[in-house]
Structures are given as structure tokens and as C-alpha cells.
Amino acid sequence: MKKLFAEFFGTFWLVFGGCGTALFACGLEKVGVGYVGVSLAFGLTVLTMAYAVGHISGGHFNPAVTLGLVCGGRFKFGLAVPYIVSQVLGGIAAAACLYLIFKGTDVGGFASNGYGEHSPEHYGFTACAITEILLTAFFLIIIH
């Protein structure tokens, strides 16, 4: 149960810190942190949780990481489902908190992202998929 709570908590912090930074400060013209600041926010939230609870659960904090470790034979398949459920619930809880914070404000498409017209530079699906696959792969190589 400790491991599952660590994954919930770590994923909550990752979504709250990373997405919260993007929502709060990315687009502010004079004081916004921009793309680099959002990237740092995501990286620093993972770093802080790796130090805080990574030793308890392994510090996946992302279903893609858990599945990658399963596919690579570095994590037991039987543990993957509870980990992923904990991570998804942590992400949902963080998104709900951000929603409650932003409720009543005009933030545009709340937490929307994606490809095409939903991408800041209008990148297509293939470009986004390749980026996600490569970055997740290197992330897995680095943390494990």
C-alpha cells in the first residue's frame, strides 16, 4: 500500500506542478516562464518526488514509465495494474485541484494539449508521437 500511495502522491505532484505551471505562468506575457520554465517545472517535480518517495515505489509516476519497465522486463506485470491505477488517480486528483483553482477564470482551453491546432507550433501527430516515444525512452534509461 505504501508503494501505491507513493505513486499516487508522486503523480499528483507531477501533474499539479507541471500542468499547474503551464496553466498559471506559461503564457503570461511579462512574467511567464515560457516553454523552458514549464519543462523545468516538470523535471523538478519528478526530481523532488524521486528524492521524496522514489525509494519507496521506484518513482515511476507515469503509466508509460510503468509499461516501459514491464516491457523491458524490469518490473513485474502483476504490479503494473495497481501502479497504473494509483498513477491515474493521482493525476485525476491533481487535475481536479487545478480545475477548482481555475474555476471561474478564463484560461482558454483548460489544460488542453495535443497535436495539430492544439500544438503551440501546430506539429502533427507523427512528430508528437516520435517526441513522446523518444523522451519517454530516454527518461526510462536515465532513471533505471
N, C-alpha and C positions, 0 to 999 in steps of 0.2 A: 504493500500500500504506500510505503514511503517513496518508492521509485515512481509510482504513478502520480503522486502529489507533486514530486519534483518536476516531472514532465509537464503537468498542468501549470504549475507556477512558472516554470521557465518559458513555456509557450505563451502564457498570459503576458509576461513581461516583454517578450519579443514583439508580440503584436501591439501591445499597448505603447511601448517605447518607439518602435519603428514606424508603425502606421500613425501613431499619435503625432510624431514629429512631422511626418508628411502632411498630415491634416492641419496641424497647428502652424507650422513655420516654413514649409517649403516654398509656398507661393507668395509670401509677404514681400512686397516689392523692396522695402528699405531695410528690413531686419530679417528676412527669411534666410534659412540655412541652405537652400538650394539642394541640388542632387547630391552633392558631396556630404552635406550635413545629414541628409536622410540616410545615405549609405553608412556614415559613421554611427548614426543612431542605431541602425540595425546591428552593425558589427559590435558596438559597445554593449548593447543589451545581451547579445549572445555571450560576449566575454564576461560580463558580470554574472550571468546565470551559470556559465561554465565554472566559475570560481565558487559561486554560492551553493549550487546544488548539483553540479556536474558529476561530482564524485559519488553521488547517491544513485543517479539513474543512468549515467553515461552521457548526459547532456545532448540528447537528440533535438528536442524542442521543435520538431518539424516532421510530419509524416513522411516526406520524401527522404529524409535522412534515415529514418527507421527502415523504410522499404529498401533503400540502397544498402544498408548494412545487412538486412536479411538476404538480399540477392547476392551479396558478396560473401555470405557465409560467416559473417562476424556478429550476428545477432540471431537468437532463436526465434523461429517463426511463431511459436506458441505465445511468445511475449509481445509480438508486434501488434496484435489487435488491441489489447488493453493499453499499450503505449499510445497508439494512434487515437483511440477514443479519448484518452486523457489530453492529448495534444489538441484535438479538435474542440473539446470542451473548454480548454484554456483559451484558445483563440476566439471562440464564441463569447466567452465571458469578457475578454478584453474588448472585443468589438462592441459588445453591449454597453460596456462602460464608456467607450468613446462616443457611441451613439447618444447616450444620455448626456454626456458633456456637451455635444454639439447640437442636441435637440433644441430647436428654436432659433438656430443661427442659419445663415445662408452660406453653406460651404460648397455649393455646387453639387456634383455627383458624389455624395458621401462615400469615401473610401473606394471609389471605382478605379479600376485599372484594367489593363488588358493590352490588346494589340489593335492595329488599325487606327481608327479615330479615337480610341481610348488610350492610346500611347502618346506620351508627350511629343515624340518626333514621328508619329504615325508608322512605326515599324510593323511589319506584317507578322502573321502567326509563326512562320518558319524562323524568322530572326529571333523572336521572343522565345520560342521553344529551344532553339540551339543555345541561346544565352542561359536559360534556366538549367538545362541539362549540364552544360559545362561548369557553370558556377556551383551547382549542387555537387557535381563530381569532385571538383577541387576542394570544396568545403569538407566533404567526407574524407578525402585523402589527408587533409590538414588536421582534422580533429581526431581521427582514428588512425 
